[in-house]
Amino acid sequence: MAIDAQAIVLRSTVPSPPGSRIEGTVLAARPATLRIKVHASSKQPEGDFVLQGRPLDLSRETRAAIEELVGAKPG
């Protein structure tokens, strides 16, 4: 999983077509709900999918939880 101001990349067990809006839970020290609008979905050799998209309605708390999970520096 990776995140910046306008984009997010994550792995999923379920594909999602471009333009779809999906919601999931980030299981971290501070669990948070994450909604994204998918821009691309590609199947990986392991059988899961890499989804690229834009976060929707991302609160500071949710961004902090994701950054903590992936080890990103807040910015």
C-alpha positions as CSV (number, residue, x, y, z in Angstrom):
1,M,0.0,0.0,0.0
2,A,1.2,3.5,-0.8
3,I,-0.4,6.9,-0.4
4,D,0.2,10.5,-1.3
5,A,-1.9,13.6,-1.5
6,Q,-3.8,12.6,-4.7
7,A,-3.3,8.9,-5.2
8,I,-3.3,5.5,-3.4
9,V,-2.1,2.1,-4.4
10,L,-3.2,-1.0,-2.6
11,R,-3.5,-4.7,-2.9
12,S,-6.9,-6.4,-2.9
13,T,-8.3,-10.0,-3.2
14,V,-11.1,-8.6,-5.4
15,P,-10.8,-6.7,-8.7
16,S,-12.6,-3.4,-9.2
17,P,-13.1,-1.7,-12.6
18,P,-11.9,1.8,-13.3
19,G,-14.5,4.4,-12.2
20,S,-15.9,2.2,-9.4
21,R,-16.0,3.5,-5.8
22,I,-15.0,1.0,-3.2
23,E,-14.9,1.1,0.6
24,G,-12.8,-1.0,3.0
25,T,-11.3,-1.0,6.4
26,V,-7.6,-0.3,7.2
27,L,-6.6,-2.7,9.9
28,A,-4.0,-0.7,11.8
29,A,-3.4,0.4,15.4
30,R,-6.2,2.9,14.6
31,P,-8.7,1.1,12.4
32,A,-10.2,3.4,9.8
33,T,-12.7,3.3,6.9
34,L,-11.1,4.0,3.5
35,R,-13.1,5.0,0.3
36,I,-11.4,5.3,-3.0
37,K,-12.3,5.9,-6.7
38,V,-10.5,3.3,-8.7
39,H,-8.4,4.4,-11.7
40,A,-6.8,1.0,-12.6
41,S,-6.8,-2.6,-11.5
42,S,-4.2,-5.2,-12.5
43,K,-4.0,-8.9,-11.6
44,Q,-0.8,-10.0,-10.0
45,P,0.9,-13.4,-10.4
46,E,0.0,-14.3,-6.8
47,G,-3.7,-14.0,-7.8
48,D,-4.5,-10.8,-6.0
49,F,-4.9,-7.3,-7.6
50,V,-3.2,-4.0,-7.4
51,L,-5.7,-1.1,-7.3
52,Q,-4.7,2.4,-8.1
53,G,-7.1,5.3,-7.3
54,R,-7.9,8.5,-5.5
55,P,-8.9,8.7,-1.9
56,L,-12.4,10.0,-1.3
57,D,-13.4,12.0,1.9
58,L,-10.0,11.2,3.5
59,S,-9.8,12.6,7.0
60,R,-6.5,13.5,8.7
61,E,-7.0,10.6,11.1
62,T,-7.5,8.1,8.3
63,R,-4.5,9.4,6.4
64,A,-2.4,9.2,9.6
65,A,-3.5,5.6,10.2
66,I,-2.5,4.7,6.6
67,E,0.8,6.5,6.8
68,E,1.6,4.8,10.0
69,L,0.7,1.4,8.5
70,V,3.0,1.9,5.4
71,G,5.7,3.8,7.2
72,A,5.2,7.0,5.2
73,K,6.3,10.3,6.5
74,P,3.4,12.7,7.0
75,G,3.4,15.5,4.6
